[in-house]
Amino acid sequence: MELWYTEKHTLHSGITIKVKETLKTTTTPYQQLSIIDTQEFGKLMLLDGLVMLSEKDEFCYHEMLAHPPLYTHPLPEKVLIIGGGDGGTLREVVKHPCVKEVVLIEIDEEVINASKQFFPNIASGFSSPKAKVIVGDGIQYVKETKETYDIILIDSTDPVGPAEGLFSMDFYTSCYNLLNQEGILTVQSETPFIKSYAKIIGEVNKLFRNIFPIVNLYLTNIPTYPSGLWTFTMGSKVNHPIKNFQNNRFQADNMHLNYYNKSIHSAAFCLPNFIADLVK
Amino acid sequence: MELWYTEKHTLHSGITIKVKETLKTTTTPYQQLSIIDTQEFGKLMLLDGLVMLSEKDEFCYHEMLAHPPLYTHPLPEKVLIIGGGDGGTLREVVKHPCVKEVVLIEIDEEVINASKQFFPNIASGFSSPKAKVIVGDGIQYVKETKETYDIILIDSTDPVGPAEGLFSMDFYTSCYNLLNQEGILTVQSETPFIKSYAKIIGEVNKLFRNIFPIVNLYLTNIPTYPSGLWTFTMGSKVNHPIKNFQNNRFQADNMHLNYYNKSIHSAAFCLPNFIADLVK
């Protein structure tokens, strides 16, 4: 028997992946969580039937969510990750020698546990002494905490279900208020190739422009995500991602990365015309 | 009844697209040719069961095959397109005011006819007075012709079947010999995300380096192609794509494009680490 996992990205198209084995499938208090093993992409984590990550291409997402903002800020010491319970973004953030503390707040503890069990390489950041994990509601946290941060990264699912409130003016304003003087907020902001998602890119950009003086969209490539092309939106209080690229720190850190590098830092912010039009 | 077209990109993964209608399916002397209509991507042309183009995202491929080399050469007047029977690359090339003649040599006349019938917007370049269409074998043509060219663009299918000989030292050497003093050869060179294709990127690059002093890989995003990320390899006799970008001509031409622009011209040549490693 051949089993194929098919994810519909719209009502009319999707991706299909041959499954070697279903390793886990469970209903958490927040969502359905499944782990499948595949020949092509290695192990995948699915939430509510959508690919959250694959072993093969997760680096394209996690490196690009973390490093562009961290190498735009002159000296990020305290970082907040909202969502990102798989630990991939955390793994990238703790690589920065200047970072002293990373708080990760994930609503669904079972995502964290599943990642530790099935994706030890992705979950490796959890064992860093810099990491502080909170199981809880990120929206409530940013409203109530007295902590402040240099960088906030929103590593969320699509804006339906538990992540819906993460795409709102209220939430972004709360994040802004926690940011230090040179603070940066970066959010995953979906794909430009599918109409309903492309709309979100424009909306997030508009909300960010109401709050931040410097707002930029940037891109990465992830084959297991709809269309293969993904966007992030970065709002910055002071530093511009191109003009203020922290080259000295980047050179000194000398990380061994699979995707991000100096030229990609700038190139990712260059937008094809049809994408630039979404944020005009 | 719901009909879904599923293209396996490897034995273990693929894309699946809901079909509104099959408009044509025929066996030409060279390949199976099908035209399907879909909700998500508009009309698609399939050759031997693989997506050649969709109305929705063909601009990402055709603009990026044509404009980076044409805005690297100081004054391209004569251009040769091998393959590209749909006319999309031709449509982009004839937009350049400096181009006086474009020869397109396509082995399969039925591709040209189907494009004219079902994709009038893509085939529009065929009606340009600059266009000269030859139905024939590109490999034989480059060996025998006495013509010379400023730019040669290889707009081929994958290196199996009719296109196999288009990925060889012999063929690239013949192309080099037709190029004028500042000539440029650009070929589509597959995706870096799938092992068997990634191997081709490295092989093409190596062959090019044996012939051209300046060789560069660059990228575009095409959701209907395997992985969504695609590469082109450019070999140039004199001009470097970044250092010799023809900004004055680009500004003067003022084309209305959907993908290519000045910043994308440079950004497309910036490679994520795992892709740069393929051409080291």
Interface residues (C-beta under 8 A of the other chain):
Chain A: T6 T10 L11 H12 S13 G14 I15 T16 I17 K18 T38 Q39 E40 F41 K56 D57 F59 C60 F193 N221 P223 S227 G228 L229 L257 N258 Y259 Y260 N261 S263 I264 S266 A267 A268 C270 L271 P272 N273 F274 A276
Chain B: T6 T10 L11 H12 S13 G14 I15 T16 I17 K18 T38 Q39 E40 F41 K56 D57 F59 C60 F193 N221 P223 S227 G228 L229 L257 N258 Y259 Y260 N261 S263 I264 S266 A267 A268 C270 L271 P272 N273 F274 A276
